[in-house]
Amino acid sequence: MRSSVRVYSLRRVSLWRMLSLSCGLALASAAPLGAQTVWQLINETGTSTFKDGVNTGTGVTLSIPAGAAVTVYTTDFTSVSLASGEKYNVTFGFSSTAGITGASTSSRIIGIGLFDSNSTGTFGDDQGMMTWIRSDSTFELRQKNGTETGVESLLKFGAYAFTNLGTGTGGTAGALTDNTTYTVAAFQVDYTGTGYRFGTNTSTNPGLSFAGGAMTRQGYTNPGTITSGLTFDTFAVYFMNTSGVDAEFTISNVSLATAIPEPSTYAALLGLAAVGLVAWRRRGRSAT
């Protein structure tokens, strides 16, 4: 038996389309980078390379000599400018075969950053949000000011000026180790309308959340001194191999979210859809 077909007017289709769009915005989530995403290297110290020459994918593996430091980055995604109340999140995993276990707790061995390249081919003027992580899972959340000239570095500590955003922390601390995959569930920048910050709360809205083994860590900050105008078009990860042997450092499953509204914006969107639905039902009744 042929199933019955219901025909909707253009007005009804428009209503359902509005409802779908509203819900779609509210449910926006992270989208993986494409398999052909291109990654590039900045050799901070020493000479690191892409393992087997492969520099494309949702993640990459780097071959890093003993004592070397490297930043891997990509601009191969859709750039994002946040409106007031919006947030932007990155998730990924990382691991290394050496250079983490036993690293000095004073060494910032992992760096993560989202930056605005300012449409230049240099890195000194890049502005954005970043973190450094130590082997004992302590971390710092910072703003890269982008005030240098002649500096070819994105995440190497001491290479440029940064602003301390003030950090609230949560979770269970623990030592990071080699051959363990750590999941960064949140590297999230919020825009308040007057400044950029990492989240607002360790449990309900962390700006940084990473875990592995028995260790879980979360953090959030105050807004920085850059009040507006950032277009995030560069994502970067830094690793310093503090060991005496070569290391293979891997980042995996990188996903960058679309701009996500705050819950108050969700409510407004869903409220608008609900009002439209009531009006549509009334119109349908009056027509029968």
Backbone bond lengths (Angstrom), bond angles and torsions (degrees), N, CA, C in turn:
res aa  C-N    CA-C-N  psi(-1)  N-CA   C-N-CA  omega(-1)  CA-C   N-CA-C  phi
1 M - - - 1.465 - - 1.512 109.32 -
2 R 1.330 113.50 134.60 1.454 117.68 178.19 1.525 109.36 -71.60
3 S 1.324 115.64 131.39 1.459 118.32 178.48 1.509 109.82 -72.26
4 S 1.325 115.56 148.52 1.458 119.78 -179.82 1.512 110.22 -67.54
5 V 1.315 116.31 146.55 1.455 122.51 -179.68 1.512 108.60 -112.69
6 R 1.317 116.95 125.45 1.456 121.53 179.65 1.517 108.80 -97.93
7 V 1.319 117.15 127.43 1.453 122.42 -178.63 1.517 108.78 -104.07
8 Y 1.329 116.31 127.53 1.455 122.02 -179.66 1.518 109.74 -105.03
9 S 1.314 114.58 147.68 1.456 119.39 174.38 1.512 108.87 -73.54
10 L 1.345 116.27 166.26 1.461 120.19 177.49 1.512 110.62 -60.86
11 R 1.342 117.36 -35.40 1.459 119.64 179.50 1.523 110.65 -63.28
12 R 1.345 115.32 -42.10 1.456 118.60 -179.77 1.522 111.01 -67.73
13 V 1.316 116.49 -42.38 1.463 119.50 177.08 1.514 110.46 -58.79
14 S 1.331 117.08 -42.39 1.463 120.60 179.86 1.513 110.85 -62.10
15 L 1.357 115.74 -39.70 1.461 119.07 179.33 1.528 111.19 -62.66
16 W 1.331 116.14 -48.27 1.459 119.37 179.93 1.515 111.47 -64.77
17 R 1.313 116.93 -34.27 1.457 119.89 177.83 1.518 110.25 -65.05
18 M 1.357 116.20 -41.98 1.460 119.76 178.30 1.518 110.61 -62.59
19 L 1.359 115.81 -42.48 1.455 119.72 179.45 1.523 111.23 -62.41
20 S 1.333 115.69 -42.97 1.466 120.36 179.96 1.512 111.67 -64.04
21 L 1.342 116.50 -42.92 1.457 119.78 179.74 1.510 110.98 -64.19
22 S 1.342 117.14 -40.49 1.455 120.74 -179.46 1.515 110.63 -62.82
23 C 1.336 115.98 -46.75 1.458 119.53 179.32 1.522 110.85 -66.52
24 G 1.331 116.71 -36.11 1.458 120.41 179.45 1.498 112.04 -62.33
25 L 1.340 116.90 -40.37 1.453 120.28 177.22 1.511 110.48 -64.02
26 A 1.338 116.26 -41.22 1.454 119.73 -177.06 1.517 112.13 -68.17
27 L 1.337 116.66 -27.28 1.453 120.35 -175.83 1.519 112.94 -102.77
28 A 1.338 116.99 14.14 1.463 120.47 -178.47 1.523 110.38 -55.89
29 S 1.323 117.11 138.76 1.457 120.71 -178.09 1.519 109.91 -141.14
30 A 1.332 114.59 174.94 1.455 119.80 -176.25 1.524 111.46 -65.91
31 A 1.323 115.64 143.99 1.464 121.48 177.53 1.523 108.35 -119.51
32 P 1.334 118.18 131.81 1.467 120.43 -179.11 1.527 111.58 -63.07
33 L 1.312 115.87 149.50 1.453 119.76 170.64 1.528 109.17 -64.62
34 G 1.316 116.13 155.79 1.453 120.20 -179.51 1.518 112.44 -72.42
35 A 1.324 115.46 158.57 1.464 121.12 -179.00 1.520 112.20 -64.53
36 Q 1.331 117.05 -21.25 1.461 121.00 -179.69 1.530 112.90 -100.76
37 T 1.330 117.01 13.58 1.464 120.56 177.37 1.527 110.31 -57.31
38 V 1.319 116.86 130.42 1.468 122.20 -177.12 1.526 109.88 -95.82
39 W 1.330 116.28 132.15 1.463 123.50 177.16 1.524 109.94 -111.83
40 Q 1.341 115.31 151.93 1.462 121.49 179.46 1.529 109.64 -132.33
41 L 1.332 116.02 160.82 1.462 122.11 -176.27 1.518 112.50 -114.75
42 I 1.331 115.42 146.01 1.459 123.05 163.18 1.527 106.04 -120.04
43 N 1.319 117.78 113.02 1.456 120.61 176.56 1.521 108.68 -80.75
44 E 1.339 115.61 102.04 1.467 120.93 -179.01 1.526 110.15 -70.17
45 T 1.329 116.41 -47.81 1.470 123.01 170.91 1.520 107.44 -143.78
46 G 1.323 117.24 145.30 1.452 120.31 -177.79 1.522 111.59 73.83
47 T 1.327 115.64 -171.41 1.467 120.81 -178.21 1.521 109.52 -129.70
48 S 1.312 115.72 100.12 1.458 121.70 176.78 1.522 109.64 -95.44
49 T 1.323 116.37 160.83 1.461 121.53 -179.17 1.527 109.80 -140.20
50 F 1.333 115.41 163.02 1.455 119.86 170.58 1.528 108.78 -74.42
51 K 1.329 117.49 132.37 1.457 120.37 179.84 1.530 109.89 -59.90
52 D 1.313 115.68 129.54 1.466 123.22 -179.64 1.529 112.46 57.93
53 G 1.333 116.49 18.68 1.457 120.50 177.84 1.512 114.90 73.83
54 V 1.339 118.11 9.59 1.467 121.62 -176.54 1.526 110.05 -88.72
55 N 1.344 116.93 115.46 1.463 120.73 -178.52 1.527 112.10 -122.85
56 T 1.334 117.31 25.39 1.464 121.02 177.06 1.521 109.88 -127.71
57 G 1.341 115.36 153.26 1.455 120.53 175.75 1.510 112.35 135.02
58 T 1.333 116.25 179.36 1.460 121.54 176.90 1.521 111.42 -74.58
59 G 1.312 116.06 -6.85 1.452 123.72 173.86 1.519 108.01 -165.71
60 V 1.334 116.70 173.53 1.464 120.89 -178.73 1.524 109.83 -145.96
61 T 1.336 115.38 162.80 1.458 121.91 174.04 1.523 108.95 -117.67
62 L 1.333 115.73 134.15 1.458 122.08 -179.05 1.521 110.13 -111.26
63 S 1.318 116.29 141.27 1.463 122.45 171.81 1.521 107.39 -97.20
64 I 1.348 116.46 115.60 1.461 121.31 -170.54 1.529 109.58 -121.20
65 P 1.317 118.32 118.90 1.465 120.77 179.53 1.528 112.00 -63.10
66 A 1.322 115.91 161.08 1.460 121.39 175.90 1.523 110.02 -55.85
67 G 1.330 116.16 131.95 1.454 121.53 176.56 1.512 115.69 77.88
68 A 1.324 118.31 2.15 1.468 121.15 -177.18 1.526 111.08 -92.61
69 A 1.328 115.52 158.64 1.464 122.39 176.55 1.520 108.78 -132.18
70 V 1.335 116.24 142.33 1.459 120.31 -174.50 1.523 110.19 -145.99
71 T 1.318 116.59 148.79 1.461 122.96 170.84 1.517 108.28 -116.71
72 V 1.325 116.59 128.35 1.456 121.98 174.75 1.528 107.25 -109.87
73 Y 1.326 116.62 136.29 1.466 118.56 -175.26 1.522 110.67 -146.10
74 T 1.332 114.47 161.61 1.457 120.45 174.15 1.526 110.13 -139.59
75 T 1.317 114.58 145.78 1.468 122.05 171.59 1.527 109.24 -117.54
76 D 1.329 115.18 11.12 1.466 121.81 -171.65 1.535 111.23 -89.53
77 F 1.331 115.44 57.76 1.461 121.61 175.54 1.523 108.00 -154.17
78 T 1.310 116.74 168.01 1.463 121.05 -178.41 1.522 109.76 -73.62
79 S 1.321 117.25 123.01 1.461 121.47 -178.67 1.531 110.22 -67.60
80 V 1.333 115.73 156.46 1.463 121.22 -175.39 1.519 110.24 -133.70
81 S 1.333 116.04 131.01 1.463 123.23 170.21 1.522 106.80 -113.82
82 L 1.319 117.55 122.88 1.453 121.50 -174.07 1.519 111.98 -86.56
83 A 1.328 115.70 137.65 1.456 121.65 169.40 1.522 108.49 -87.87
84 S 1.325 116.88 165.36 1.456 120.89 -179.80 1.527 110.35 -57.05
85 G 1.343 116.05 130.50 1.451 121.09 179.71 1.506 114.59 89.95
86 E 1.337 117.92 -5.25 1.458 120.40 179.40 1.523 110.85 -92.98
87 K 1.327 115.40 158.95 1.457 122.10 178.99 1.525 108.82 -136.75
88 Y 1.330 115.07 156.80 1.467 120.74 -177.51 1.514 107.69 -135.31
89 N 1.329 117.30 128.03 1.456 120.90 -171.72 1.523 112.17 -125.20
90 V 1.331 115.70 143.21 1.458 123.05 174.38 1.526 108.11 -121.23
91 T 1.324 116.65 137.27 1.460 121.65 173.79 1.526 108.99 -127.10
92 F 1.326 116.87 147.72 1.465 121.17 177.85 1.521 109.49 -172.03
93 G 1.318 116.35 174.76 1.450 121.76 173.41 1.517 110.84 -119.49
94 F 1.339 117.11 157.34 1.467 120.29 174.80 1.524 110.00 -145.30
95 S 1.324 115.15 152.53 1.463 121.61 176.73 1.520 108.54 -159.22
96 S 1.327 115.81 163.15 1.461 120.70 177.06 1.518 109.79 -147.91
97 T 1.322 115.61 146.56 1.463 120.64 178.46 1.523 112.33 -80.13
98 A 1.326 117.62 -14.82 1.468 122.00 179.98 1.526 108.32 -162.07
99 G 1.343 115.36 166.17 1.450 120.18 173.51 1.510 115.67 95.90
100 I 1.351 117.83 -7.92 1.465 120.91 179.99 1.521 110.82 -105.37
101 T 1.337 116.75 -55.03 1.465 120.44 179.44 1.526 110.50 -58.00
102 G 1.326 115.84 126.28 1.453 120.53 177.53 1.509 115.52 80.08
103 A 1.330 118.08 1.80 1.467 119.81 178.16 1.520 110.20 -64.83
104 S 1.320 116.83 144.95 1.454 121.52 178.83 1.526 110.16 -57.68
105 T 1.323 116.30 136.42 1.463 119.92 179.47 1.523 112.28 -71.42
106 S 1.318 116.84 -5.65 1.465 119.70 174.87 1.527 111.60 -89.77
107 S 1.342 116.67 -8.72 1.465 120.87 -177.07 1.522 110.80 -92.39
108 R 1.315 114.99 131.49 1.465 120.80 175.66 1.530 106.73 -87.65
109 I 1.331 116.29 96.93 1.460 119.73 -170.25 1.529 113.14 -90.71
110 I 1.331 117.39 -24.75 1.463 121.86 179.28 1.524 108.84 -119.75
111 G 1.317 117.10 136.12 1.458 121.74 173.06 1.517 109.80 -130.55
112 I 1.333 117.00 144.34 1.466 122.49 177.94 1.518 107.37 -136.31
113 G 1.333 117.32 137.89 1.461 118.77 -179.52 1.514 114.29 -152.80
114 L 1.340 115.30 147.89 1.463 124.32 168.62 1.517 106.63 -117.54
115 F 1.336 116.58 126.18 1.458 120.01 -171.18 1.524 112.63 -133.07
116 D 1.324 113.29 159.18 1.463 123.63 169.83 1.523 106.65 -104.81
117 S 1.327 116.90 117.67 1.467 120.95 -176.22 1.517 113.05 -74.80
118 N 1.334 116.87 -9.91 1.468 121.56 -175.86 1.526 112.04 56.89
119 S 1.325 115.57 24.64 1.476 122.48 175.64 1.522 112.81 58.01
120 T 1.339 116.19 33.59 1.464 120.38 176.60 1.521 109.28 -118.67
121 G 1.308 116.32 165.29 1.452 121.28 179.21 1.510 113.57 -92.03
122 T 1.329 117.87 5.06 1.460 121.80 179.86 1.525 109.68 -110.53
123 F 1.335 116.48 167.48 1.455 120.84 -175.87 1.528 113.56 -106.85
124 G 1.315 117.78 -18.26 1.452 120.25 -176.23 1.511 113.54 -61.65
125 D 1.342 117.40 -30.73 1.459 120.12 -178.29 1.523 112.69 -94.99
126 D 1.332 117.92 4.49 1.462 120.06 176.85 1.525 109.96 -67.32
127 Q 1.317 116.57 134.83 1.460 122.44 177.53 1.521 108.98 -116.04
128 G 1.326 116.37 153.93 1.452 117.50 177.01 1.506 113.61 162.22
129 M 1.332 114.81 -161.67 1.454 123.03 -173.38 1.527 109.17 -118.47
130 M 1.332 116.39 142.42 1.457 119.86 -170.94 1.524 111.38 -155.11
131 T 1.325 115.10 163.03 1.461 120.90 173.60 1.516 109.86 -139.87
132 W 1.339 115.81 151.98 1.459 122.69 168.23 1.519 108.00 -117.58
133 I 1.333 116.77 139.84 1.458 122.65 -179.79 1.523 108.75 -122.97
134 R 1.343 115.93 135.85 1.459 121.60 178.32 1.530 110.28 -100.21
135 S 1.329 116.00 171.85 1.465 120.59 -176.07 1.526 113.03 -68.65
136 D 1.342 118.20 -18.88 1.467 120.66 177.63 1.525 111.69 -92.72
137 S 1.325 117.70 10.66 1.473 127.34 178.46 1.522 113.87 73.92
138 T 1.336 117.88 6.76 1.459 118.32 168.98 1.526 108.28 -73.13
139 F 1.320 116.33 156.81 1.462 119.30 -174.58 1.524 110.78 -152.48
140 E 1.320 114.10 164.21 1.462 122.30 177.03 1.524 108.53 -129.09
141 L 1.324 116.76 136.25 1.461 122.30 176.68 1.519 108.30 -109.75
142 R 1.338 116.59 126.19 1.454 121.00 -169.06 1.533 112.03 -137.35
143 Q 1.315 114.52 164.21 1.463 122.96 170.40 1.522 108.52 -110.84
144 K 1.331 117.81 125.50 1.464 121.27 174.60 1.523 107.45 -82.96
145 N 1.336 116.38 121.74 1.464 120.79 -170.95 1.518 114.05 -79.13
146 G 1.336 117.28 -27.62 1.461 119.97 178.23 1.511 114.17 71.00
147 T 1.330 116.85 39.32 1.463 121.09 -175.49 1.522 113.20 -107.21
148 E 1.340 118.14 4.58 1.461 120.30 -175.30 1.530 112.37 -94.76
149 T 1.309 114.68 155.90 1.463 121.13 170.02 1.525 107.70 -124.26
150 G 1.312 116.42 143.64 1.457 120.96 178.52 1.507 114.78 75.19
151 V 1.341 117.91 13.14 1.464 121.64 179.28 1.523 108.60 -106.34
152 E 1.319 116.64 117.80 1.461 120.65 -179.47 1.520 109.74 -103.30
153 S 1.319 115.92 70.58 1.457 120.98 -179.26 1.522 109.38 -152.71
154 L 1.330 116.08 144.09 1.457 121.01 176.13 1.523 112.58 -107.38
155 L 1.340 117.56 -37.89 1.458 119.19 -170.58 1.528 114.72 -134.26
156 K 1.319 119.12 3.60 1.460 120.18 179.62 1.522 109.80 -72.54
157 F 1.340 116.30 126.01 1.459 120.30 -179.13 1.523 110.31 -62.45
158 G 1.331 116.34 135.30 1.450 122.12 177.81 1.506 114.87 88.71
159 A 1.343 117.71 -4.56 1.464 120.14 -176.33 1.523 112.87 -85.13
160 Y 1.329 117.68 -14.86 1.464 120.28 -175.00 1.525 109.66 -158.79
161 A 1.329 115.83 170.48 1.462 121.37 179.51 1.525 110.71 -83.06
162 F 1.337 115.59 141.70 1.457 120.43 177.43 1.525 109.33 -139.25
163 T 1.325 115.98 165.09 1.456 122.42 177.97 1.519 109.30 -113.13
164 N 1.342 116.40 128.81 1.461 121.81 176.19 1.523 108.53 -76.21
165 L 1.330 117.24 122.63 1.459 120.93 -175.16 1.525 113.19 -90.53
166 G 1.329 118.11 -5.96 1.458 119.60 -177.64 1.515 109.66 78.40
167 T 1.321 118.52 119.00 1.456 121.19 -167.83 1.518 112.25 -117.95
168 G 1.336 116.04 128.13 1.453 122.47 166.90 1.510 108.02 -100.18
169 T 1.342 117.98 133.63 1.465 120.28 -173.16 1.525 111.39 -124.35
170 G 1.323 115.36 157.69 1.450 121.82 176.82 1.506 110.35 -152.57
171 G 1.340 116.26 176.68 1.450 120.92 178.23 1.511 112.96 96.80
172 T 1.321 115.74 -169.03 1.458 123.46 -177.80 1.519 109.65 -113.17
173 A 1.332 116.32 117.96 1.460 120.50 -178.78 1.526 110.36 -73.92
174 G 1.325 115.04 157.59 1.454 120.73 177.44 1.510 109.92 -175.23
175 A 1.319 116.85 160.70 1.458 121.02 -178.26 1.522 110.63 -75.75
176 L 1.333 116.12 136.31 1.459 121.21 172.03 1.524 108.69 -79.30
177 T 1.326 116.82 149.64 1.457 120.81 -176.85 1.524 111.26 -135.02
178 D 1.320 114.89 159.81 1.462 120.62 173.42 1.530 110.01 -64.60
179 N 1.330 115.32 157.77 1.466 122.55 173.66 1.528 113.43 57.34
180 T 1.309 116.35 31.11 1.461 122.76 173.49 1.519 108.18 -124.47
181 T 1.317 116.83 131.91 1.460 119.88 177.34 1.523 109.60 -88.31
182 Y 1.313 115.98 123.18 1.458 122.32 178.03 1.524 109.25 -103.71
183 T 1.318 115.36 137.00 1.458 121.41 -178.60 1.516 110.17 -104.56
184 V 1.321 116.01 121.17 1.465 121.37 172.87 1.524 106.24 -92.48
185 A 1.337 116.09 99.89 1.462 121.06 -177.58 1.514 112.01 -81.21
186 A 1.325 116.57 -19.70 1.464 120.04 177.04 1.519 110.22 -148.99
187 F 1.293 115.71 125.05 1.461 123.69 161.55 1.521 102.57 -131.83
188 Q 1.324 114.78 86.72 1.455 121.36 -163.36 1.527 112.19 -118.57
189 V 1.328 114.86 125.42 1.461 121.95 176.35 1.526 108.59 -102.06
190 D 1.335 116.13 125.97 1.466 122.25 174.41 1.522 108.94 -104.69
191 Y 1.336 117.16 143.13 1.468 120.64 174.75 1.522 108.86 -114.06
192 T 1.324 116.41 122.63 1.462 121.69 -175.74 1.521 113.41 -88.04
193 G 1.326 117.14 -10.74 1.459 121.36 -171.38 1.513 111.40 101.98
194 T 1.337 116.22 -21.51 1.469 121.05 177.72 1.526 112.14 -130.05
195 G 1.322 117.93 0.75 1.457 120.58 179.38 1.515 111.60 -179.57
196 Y 1.344 115.48 162.31 1.460 122.62 179.61 1.524 108.85 -105.56
197 R 1.321 116.30 138.34 1.461 120.64 -178.52 1.529 109.65 -144.22
198 F 1.337 114.98 168.69 1.455 121.36 173.43 1.528 108.62 -98.94
199 G 1.327 117.69 99.80 1.451 121.34 173.63 1.513 114.56 59.54
200 T 1.347 115.19 -170.18 1.461 121.34 -178.92 1.522 112.91 -137.65
201 N 1.351 117.65 -12.03 1.453 120.16 -173.60 1.526 108.73 -162.03
202 T 1.328 117.48 145.16 1.463 119.57 -177.01 1.520 113.04 -71.16
203 S 1.327 117.93 -28.75 1.465 119.82 -175.54 1.519 113.52 -101.18
204 T 1.335 118.29 -36.00 1.467 120.05 -175.92 1.517 113.89 -101.00
205 N 1.315 118.42 -24.98 1.467 120.67 -179.04 1.524 110.12 -153.78
206 P 1.345 117.61 67.01 1.467 118.92 -179.30 1.518 111.79 -72.43
207 G 1.312 115.88 142.57 1.453 120.20 174.14 1.514 111.31 -84.51
208 L 1.343 116.09 -27.82 1.463 121.98 175.07 1.513 108.07 -134.49
209 S 1.325 116.87 130.08 1.453 121.80 175.77 1.523 108.20 -144.61
210 F 1.335 116.42 119.79 1.462 119.66 177.99 1.521 109.44 -141.38
211 A 1.337 115.76 152.02 1.459 120.11 -174.10 1.519 110.47 -153.84
212 G 1.339 114.66 157.19 1.460 121.95 176.05 1.511 108.56 179.53
213 G 1.338 117.48 136.69 1.448 119.60 -174.82 1.518 110.04 63.48
214 A 1.342 116.79 -132.42 1.464 120.98 178.83 1.523 112.24 -92.58
215 M 1.332 117.06 2.34 1.463 121.90 -175.58 1.529 111.20 -94.74
216 T 1.323 116.04 132.86 1.468 122.13 171.22 1.520 107.62 -137.43
217 R 1.323 116.94 134.57 1.465 120.26 -177.95 1.523 109.86 -137.92
218 Q 1.343 115.11 140.83 1.458 121.49 176.06 1.524 109.58 -136.41
219 G 1.334 115.82 154.66 1.454 119.95 178.00 1.511 111.81 -156.29
220 Y 1.331 115.06 160.42 1.463 121.62 176.23 1.522 108.38 -151.30
221 T 1.332 117.59 169.17 1.466 120.52 -173.86 1.524 112.59 -143.05
222 N 1.328 113.77 173.66 1.459 122.38 165.61 1.525 109.12 -78.99
223 P 1.343 118.48 164.53 1.470 120.18 173.15 1.527 111.09 -65.49
224 G 1.333 115.91 151.57 1.454 121.58 177.53 1.512 112.52 -85.92
225 T 1.332 115.57 -167.25 1.465 121.23 -176.01 1.519 113.15 -92.07
226 I 1.330 118.21 -12.15 1.468 120.75 174.52 1.519 107.05 -81.03
227 T 1.313 117.27 116.03 1.462 120.55 -169.86 1.520 114.21 -89.74
228 S 1.326 118.36 -23.15 1.465 120.03 -178.00 1.526 109.64 -169.84
229 G 1.333 114.86 173.86 1.458 120.67 168.03 1.505 117.45 90.90
230 L 1.347 119.39 0.06 1.458 119.47 -178.83 1.528 111.11 -78.72
231 T 1.328 115.09 134.06 1.461 122.19 171.50 1.521 106.88 -117.14
232 F 1.319 117.20 107.96 1.461 121.23 -174.96 1.524 109.47 -77.17
233 D 1.345 115.13 112.52 1.465 120.41 -177.07 1.523 113.02 -132.17
234 T 1.345 117.25 6.33 1.466 121.35 -178.98 1.524 109.38 -139.32
235 F 1.326 116.63 126.13 1.463 122.32 174.25 1.520 107.89 -115.19
236 A 1.332 116.86 132.73 1.467 120.57 -174.01 1.523 111.54 -139.24
237 V 1.343 115.16 149.52 1.464 122.86 174.78 1.526 108.12 -133.18
238 Y 1.333 115.89 136.53 1.468 122.91 -177.54 1.526 108.93 -115.75
239 F 1.343 116.30 144.78 1.459 120.67 172.85 1.516 109.94 -142.65
240 M 1.342 115.18 134.67 1.454 121.18 175.58 1.529 108.59 -113.56
241 N 1.321 116.28 118.12 1.461 122.17 178.81 1.525 108.55 -84.10
242 T 1.314 115.86 99.68 1.466 120.09 -176.43 1.526 112.42 -84.84
243 S 1.317 117.91 -2.60 1.466 120.38 -174.91 1.528 111.58 -85.60
244 G 1.317 115.01 175.49 1.458 121.02 178.26 1.512 113.43 -95.41
245 V 1.339 116.94 10.54 1.467 121.00 178.94 1.525 109.13 -128.19
246 D 1.321 115.60 161.96 1.458 119.67 177.46 1.531 110.22 -66.97
247 A 1.326 115.70 151.46 1.463 120.98 -178.81 1.520 110.34 -129.52
248 E 1.320 115.00 151.47 1.459 121.36 168.67 1.525 107.56 -112.00
249 F 1.322 115.27 115.25 1.464 122.19 -177.49 1.521 108.43 -106.95
250 T 1.329 116.96 128.83 1.463 121.94 -175.29 1.518 110.99 -122.27
251 I 1.330 116.56 133.96 1.459 121.44 165.00 1.522 106.54 -113.42
252 S 1.329 116.20 141.73 1.464 119.54 -171.03 1.519 111.71 -141.36
253 N 1.330 115.35 155.25 1.469 123.31 172.47 1.524 112.80 51.24
254 V 1.310 116.43 49.90 1.465 120.42 -179.23 1.525 109.66 -75.11
255 S 1.335 116.10 125.71 1.462 122.56 176.35 1.515 108.85 -127.35
256 L 1.325 116.36 136.06 1.455 122.23 177.27 1.519 108.06 -119.83
257 A 1.328 116.67 124.17 1.457 121.04 -175.83 1.514 111.23 -77.11
258 T 1.326 114.54 156.83 1.453 119.34 165.50 1.519 107.68 -72.45
259 A 1.324 117.25 166.82 1.459 120.72 178.81 1.527 109.26 -62.65
260 I 1.332 116.90 126.11 1.456 121.99 -174.94 1.525 109.46 -110.93
261 P 1.345 118.49 125.08 1.465 119.96 178.33 1.521 111.57 -68.83
262 E 1.332 116.06 159.98 1.449 121.78 172.66 1.528 109.38 -69.06
263 P 1.359 118.53 163.21 1.464 120.98 179.01 1.520 114.12 -54.73
264 S 1.336 117.95 -34.52 1.465 119.94 178.93 1.518 111.11 -63.25
265 T 1.345 115.98 -33.83 1.460 119.52 177.10 1.520 110.52 -71.18
266 Y 1.344 116.88 -38.59 1.465 119.66 174.47 1.524 110.24 -54.22
267 A 1.346 114.64 -48.60 1.458 119.32 -176.14 1.520 111.42 -60.13
268 A 1.331 115.89 -40.86 1.462 119.61 179.62 1.524 111.04 -64.20
269 L 1.335 116.78 -42.25 1.463 120.51 179.76 1.521 111.50 -64.69
270 L 1.326 116.43 -45.53 1.452 119.60 -179.55 1.517 111.20 -69.09
271 G 1.337 116.52 -34.03 1.458 119.87 176.06 1.513 111.31 -63.04
272 L 1.333 116.08 -42.13 1.463 120.60 177.60 1.519 110.41 -61.28
273 A 1.320 116.33 -42.92 1.463 119.76 179.43 1.519 111.11 -64.47
274 A 1.344 117.03 -39.47 1.459 120.60 -179.86 1.523 111.34 -64.40
275 V 1.338 116.56 -42.60 1.466 120.49 177.75 1.520 110.30 -60.46
276 G 1.319 116.30 -43.31 1.458 120.37 179.02 1.515 111.87 -63.44
277 L 1.354 116.63 -38.33 1.456 120.33 -179.95 1.521 111.36 -65.41
278 V 1.333 117.15 -41.74 1.469 120.75 177.48 1.520 110.55 -61.22
279 A 1.345 116.29 -45.01 1.465 120.08 179.87 1.523 110.99 -62.21
280 W 1.316 116.63 -39.20 1.471 120.49 -180.00 1.524 111.26 -64.89
281 R 1.349 116.42 -41.38 1.461 119.53 -179.40 1.520 110.99 -66.74
282 R 1.326 116.47 -38.86 1.465 119.25 177.77 1.517 111.24 -64.17
283 R 1.347 115.54 -41.02 1.459 119.75 179.88 1.525 110.16 -63.70
284 G 1.349 115.89 -39.12 1.455 119.89 179.98 1.519 112.25 -65.34
285 R 1.348 116.69 -38.36 1.460 119.87 179.62 1.525 111.77 -67.63
286 S 1.349 115.52 -40.99 1.467 119.03 -178.00 1.515 111.85 -67.46
287 A 1.343 116.79 -21.60 1.462 119.98 -178.05 1.519 112.09 -84.99
288 T 1.370 117.70 -11.06 1.467 120.02 -178.25 1.515 111.75 -94.59
